[in-house]
Amino acid sequence: MKWFAYEVSPIDWGWNRLKTVEETAREIGADEALVRAGGGDPMMEEEPTIEQFLADWESAKQAAEEKGWEGDFRHKPVVFWVPTSTSFEYGFAFKQVNNGTTFVISPVRLPLP
């Protein structure tokens, strides 16, 4: 996936409103298992697989490293969703320990500095 990576000033509030990468991965995996077992909403077949989500997470971390991320987390990284022309796509946000610098990795260009 092509990412738009942003290094922004520390974001201190609202993290608890977003699901963590771990929580989101569990939900995607559970939804995928339900579809494979013949249950669930057939539209879920169009959703990304757990393998794709985890691969995207790895590539998002790489995009953050290219923006200066030092490879650590002040707290658990989170997932956010943005609308596109046909669906909602996920992005990632996390804060590093050093100075609390926040990294936002988005599938679409955002109006961030």
Long-range contacts (C-beta under 8 A, 24 or more apart in sequence): 1-56, 1-59, 1-60, 1-107, 2-107, 3-59, 3-60, 3-63, 3-91, 3-105, 3-106, 3-107, 4-105, 4-106, 4-107, 4-108, 4-109, 4-110, 5-60, 5-63, 5-64, 5-66, 5-67, 5-103, 5-104, 5-105, 5-106, 6-67, 6-103, 6-104, 6-105, 6-106, 6-110, 6-112, 6-113, 7-67, 7-68, 7-69, 7-101, 7-102, 7-103, 8-101, 8-102, 8-103, 8-104, 8-112, 8-113, 9-101, 9-102, 10-95, 10-99, 10-100, 10-101, 10-102, 11-93, 11-95, 11-102, 12-100, 15-75, 15-78, 15-95, 18-78, 18-79, 18-80, 18-93, 19-78, 19-79, 20-76, 20-77, 20-78, 20-79, 21-57, 21-76, 21-77, 21-78, 21-79, 21-92, 22-76, 24-53, 24-79, 24-90, 25-50, 25-53, 25-54, 25-57, 28-53, 46-87, 48-90, 53-90, 56-90, 57-92, 60-91, 60-92, 60-105, 63-105, 64-94, 64-103, 64-105, 67-103, 68-101, 69-94, 69-96, 69-101, 69-103, 70-96, 70-97, 70-98, 71-96, 72-96, 72-97, 72-98, 73-97, 74-100, 82-106, 82-107, 82-108, 82-110, 84-108
